[in-house]
């Protein structure tokens, strides 16, 4: 079981695979065939058994057509490099896909970030072990709001550097000078990963 979403042009640019068609893995469930086969969150799946999978829908229908127990080749991109892994197809369980949110905080941007606790994660439909910083509040009319940041978003990365806790968020934000562009990788509940560009 994995959470997947279409690779948007913005995400393709963020992961430095411009013009690439494929499916972004948002979450891998521990112990599942994808996990055992070595698939990781943020992998970009581009082929299943040699068949291109440009969308999440095509990936799902391709997997559904493969016999349970069959060893299947998965061609993916990880950290800009192509890699082939093999997974054994298991019986599908309903509604396996799982989306996440990302948070952040900054006075300059008009957003207030807070630590993501297991309780908050549960309330927002995130995994209890999800890491990141949650957006607690967005000031109306602020840079953050105008850029599309929402309350409940989960900030996972700032300029491609991981944000696991609130101190990471503050450290990364402090290093960015006024006028510089910030790329936020955000996980949004029931949507998946999005990239928001904002000028400090």
N, C-alpha and C positions, 0 to 999 in steps of 0.2 A: 504494500500500500504506500502510495506517495501522494502528496499534494502537488498539483501541477497547474500551470497557467500558460497562456500564449506568451511568446516572447515578443513584446511590443518593440517598435523601432527605438523608443527611448531606453528600454532595458538592454536592447542589443548594443546600443551606443555605450551605455554605462559599463557593460561587460566586455567592451572592445571587440565585438563581433558584428560590426556594422553590416547591414544588408543580409544577415544570416536569418534563415527561417528555422524555427524550432520551438521547443516547449521547455519552459523553465520549471525546474523542480523546486517547490517552495518548502517541502517538508518530507522527511522519510521516517516511517514508523520503525522503531527498533525491533529487530528480530524478523521483520518481514523479508520476502524474497529480494526486494530492491536493496534493502539494507545489507543482506547477506552477499548480494552480488557486487556490492561496493558503490552503489549509487548514493550521491550525497546531495544535500540541499544546495541550491545554486548551480547545479549541473544543468547544462542545456542539452536536451535530447534531440538529436537530429535525424536518426534512423533507427528503425526496429527491424531486425533481420533483413537489412538492405533496403527497406522501404522508407522513403522520406516521410517524416511526420511534421508538417509545417504548423499544425495547430493542436491544441489540447484535445479537441474533439476527434481528430484523426488518430492521435496517439491512443485514445481510449478505445476507439473502434478497432484499431489494428491489434491491440492487446486482447480485446474480447474475442477476436477471431482465431487466436492461437490456442491450441489444445493445452489443457491443464497438465502440468508436469514437464512440458517441453522446455528444453534449454534454448534460450533466445538471446541473440546478439543485440546489444544496445550500443549504438555509436553516439558518443556525447562529446561536448566541449567542456573542459574544466580548466579554469585559469588560462583561457586562450588556446589551449592545446586539445587536439582531438584524441579521444581515448575510447577503446572498446571494452565493454564489460559484458558478462554473461549472467542472465538471471533465469531462474526456473519459474515458470508461470504458475501461480497458485489460484485457488478458487477465490473469486472476487467477493469482497464484502461490500455492502451498500454504503454509499456516501463516504468514501475514504478521503476525499480531498479536504484539505485543511488550510484555511488562509490565516494570515497573521497581520498584526499591526505594528507600527513603529512609532516611538515617541521621541521628542527632543525638547530642549528649553533654551531660551535666550531672550534677554530683555530687548536687544537690538531688533529681533525679529518679531517680538510681541507674542512669543510662545512660552509657556511654562511647562517644564519637563519634570517628571518625577520617576522615582524608582519603580520598576515593574515587579510587583509582589505576586506570589502564586494566586492570592485571592483576586487581585485585579485581573490577572491573566484569565482566570476562570470566568469572571464577569464579562470579559470581552471576547470570549470564545477562543482564547489562545491556549496553547499547551502550558501546563503548570511550570515546565522547565524552560519556557521561552526566555531568551535573554534580550535585553534592549532597554530603551528608555521610553516611557509612555508620555504622550502629550496630554497634560492635565487640563490645559486651558489655552485658548487662542484669542488674543485681543481683537475685537472687531476693527476692520480697517487697517490692521497691521500688515507688515511685509509678509509675515507668515500666512495670514489668512488669504491675502491676495495671491500668494504662490500656490494655494490649494491645500495647505496643511490643515488637518482637522483634529478636533479633540478625539482622543482614543487611538490616534495613529501611533505606531510603534517605530521608533527610529532604530534601524539596525546598523547603518554605516553612515559615516560622514566623509565625503571625498574618498570613498573606497576603503576607509579604515574602520574596523569594527567598533561598535558601541555596545558594550556588554552591561555597563552600569552608568549611573549618573555622573561619577567622576570622569569617566571616559568622554562623556558628552561635553562636560565643561572644559576639559583639557583640549579637546579637538576644536571646540568653538573659539577658545581663547587664542589659538594659533592662527586663526583666519582674520586677515586684516579687513578693515572697512573697504567696501568697493569690490572685494573679491567674490567670485562665484562659489557657492556652496552646492554640492550635489548630495542630496539626502536620499538614502535608500530606505524606503518606508514600507512597513508591512501593515496592511489595512484589513481589518476583520471582514471576512467573506469576499474580499476582492483579491488579495494576494500582494505581491510586491509592486511598488510603483517608485519612480524616480522623480523627485521634485528638485528643480533648479531654482536657486534664490540668491540674490546679491545681498551681501551683508552691508 
